[in-house]
Amino acid sequence: MKNYFPRTPRFMMRFFSKYTWRFNSDKKEIFLTFDDGPTPDITQFVLTELKKYNAKATFFCIGKNIQNHPKIFQNIITDGHSIGNHTQNHLKGWKTDQTTYVNNALACEDVIYKEFKKAANSNLNTQNLKLFRPPYGKVKKSQAKKLIEKGYKIIMWSVLSADFDTTISNEKCLENVLKNTESGSIIVFHDSVKAAERMKYALPKVLKHFSDKGFVFKSI
C-alpha cells in the first residue's frame, strides 16, 4: 500500500509553504495529532494514554462522528485538548469541487462550535478552533485558499505513523515515529477502527520513549 512518506520531505514543505508542517522549536516539544474520530472506545483509549503523561494533543474530528458520539467529543474538550476540522464527511479534496468541499468543511465547523458551546468549564478559546486538516492530506490549492480566507490554518504533518496502513506491522508503525520525530514535529495518528491495532501498540511506547527523554507533548 505504501504511497506516502513517513517523514515529509523538505521540498514538499517548501512548495506548500502556506501550510503548517512542523514548528521551529529549540525546546523539547512534540505535537501529537489524531485524525478521523471521535470513535467509541478507541478515542477514549487515546485520552487515557495521554492523561498518563499529562500530554496534550490535537484531534482533527469528522463532523458526522462528532454528531454520532457527542459524549466522546466532550471528553476531548474536558481533557483540555485542541480541536481541528477534518470535514463533515471525510471528503477527498482532489475528487471534490471547491464549493462542495468548502461547504462540507463549514458544516463540520458548525457542528464543532455547537458542541463546543455545550462544554462545561472548557479551557479552549474558540479562536483556536480554526485548524483544518484535509482528509488523506489531499486538498486543491483553490480549496485551501478559500479556507485560509475564512481564517483557517491548514495543519499538515512532518511525521506520519502510517497506522492506517494495514500492510505494515505494529513495530513498523512505531519505528516510523521513533525514527523521524524531533523537536517541533507534528505527528499523525488516527483514532479510527482501521488504525486501532497499530495505533494502540505504538502510542503508549511513543509517549514513554519521548517522555523519558524529557520531551513535552503539546496541542496546537
Buried (B, 14 or more C-beta within 10 A) or exposed (E): EEEEBBBBEEEBBEEBEEBBBBBEBEEEBBBBBBBBBBBEEBBBBBBEBBEEBEBBBBBBBBBBBBBEBBEBBBBBBBBBBBBBBBBBBBBBBEEBEBEEBBEBBBBBBEBBEEBBEEBEEBEBEEEBBBBBBBBBBEBBEEBBBBBBEEEBBBBBBBBBBBBBBEEBEBEBBBBBBBEBBEBBBBBBBBBBEBBBBBBBBBBBBBBEBBBEEEBBBBBB
